[in-house]
Amino acid sequence: MTSLLPTAAFVVPGVAAPVGASPPQAPAAIIRSHEASSTQQLAAREVRRYMYMRTGELLPIVDHVPATGDAILLATDESLSDQQYRLQTTVDRGRSVLRITGGSEIAVLYGVYQFAEELGIRFSLDADVIPDQKIAFALPHLDETHTPLFELRGWIRVAGLTPQPL
């Protein structure tokens, strides 16, 4: 995996960084399967995007549990129905692990958007609503399972009319 952060010296006002300094350690990593499908890859990128927009922290996406730091784990869970998802935070040896699991890959993605709402993000038909003020990085303590109210979800667009729920 290619790092998105430069590996050369970092410039911090008033502080001289040594040449070849390592990039700062991220407070958490997003974990997904090394054989991730396009839906799983999208879910990981969406977690990364929304965490960055709210906290300013750019979390790495990895396929293994890192040695240090908190983690956000994305995975399917056969004990859940196809559209059901779960957000559950546990603490293991002082590290917080947020598990976003779903009965299918698309359910995991639904869980990611629920997590974004936990961060204060709201969704409308034409744009995401992101609060201007940044928040400190912290994994919220969650233990919730969601099942959709309707079996079929989506929008029908009729020419000249506002989209209506399906």
N, C-alpha and C positions, 0 to 999 in steps of 0.2 A: 504494500500500500504506500502510495506517495504522500508525504507530509504536505499539508497546505501552508505550514508555517516555515519561514526561512530558517536555515540552520546557521547562518552567519551571525555576527554580533547584533545584539539588540540595543537600541538607543533609548535610554530612559533619561529624561531631563535631570541633570544634576548627578547622575550616576554613570560611571564609566563601566561598560560591560567588556569582559575580556573577549578577544577575538576567538571565534569558534564556540561561543557559549551555546549551550543547549536551549531549545525553546522551553518556555515555562510549562510545567506539568498541568494538564487539564484536571479540574476537580472531579471529573467523571468521564466514563467512556460509554458509548452506545454499542451494545453487543448484538450482533445478528449472525445467522449461520454463514459459514464460508461458502455455502452453495445457495445463497439467497436468491430468490426469484426477483423479478422486477418489482413486484408488489412489496416484498420485504425490503428491498433496497430503497424504494420510495418511502416506506414507513420510517426507516432509519434516517433518511435525509430530512424528512419532515420534523422528526424530533430534534435533529441538529439545528435546523433552520429556526424553529420556534424557540428553542432554548437560547440561541444566539440573539434573536430579536428581543427577548425579554431580559436576558442577563448579561449579554456581551461576551459570554463564554462560548468558544468554538470547540465543541466536544468531538473527539475522534470517533470514527466508526470502525470497529474492530470485529474479528470473528473469534475472539478468545477472551477469557476473563483476565483483565490486567492485574498485575501484582499489587498495585496500590490504587487508592481512590474509589469513589462510589461508582455505581454502574446502573445503566438502564438496559434491561434485557428484553429483547423482542423475540417472541416465539409463539408457535401454535400450541394449543392444549386440547388434546382429544377428549377431555372430560367436559368441554364446553360445546354447546350447539354451534352450528355453522355461523350464525350471526352474533353470537354472544362474545363478550370480551371482559377481561378482568384487569384491574390495576391494583397491584399489591406491593407495598413497600415492606421489606424486612431489613433487619440489621444483623450483620454477620461479622463478628470480630471487629466491631467499631466502624464497619463500612455499610452504608445504606445501599440497598439494591432494590430498584423499582422494576418490577416485572410487569410488562404490558403483554398480555397473552390473549389469544382469541381462538375460537373454534375453527377458524379458517384464516388464510392470509389476509383477506379483506377485513375480517373482524379485528385482526391486529391493527390494521390501518385505522379502523373506527376508534379503537382504543387510544391510538396516538392522538387523534383529534380531540378525544375527551381529555387527555392529558394536557393538550394545548389550552383547552378551556380552563383547566385547573390553574394554569399559569396566568390567566386573565385575558386570554385571547378570545374574541368572539368572531363568529362567521356570519356573513350575510351573502346574499345572492351575487353581489357584484364585487365584493372585496373582503379580505380579512381585516378585522378591527384590532389593531395592536396598540395597547396603551403606550404613551410617550415615555413615561417614567420607567427606567430600568429597575429591576428587582435584584436582590442579592441571590447568588446561586445557592439553592438548597433543594434537595429532593423532598417533595411533600410526603407526609405520611398518609398513605392511601390504602384502603382495603375495601374495594367495591367491585361488584359484578353487575354488568348491564346487559339487558336483553331488549331488543327493539320492540316497540309497541306494535309495529306492523311488520308482516312477513315480507312485503315488497316495499322498498324505499326508492325514491327517485323523484324526478321532476318531468312534467310534460310541458313542452313549449308549443303554443299555438300561435301562428302568425298574428302579430299585432296585439297579443294579449300578454299580460304578466305571467311568468311561470307559476304554475299551481302545483301543490303537492300531488303526487300520484295516488 
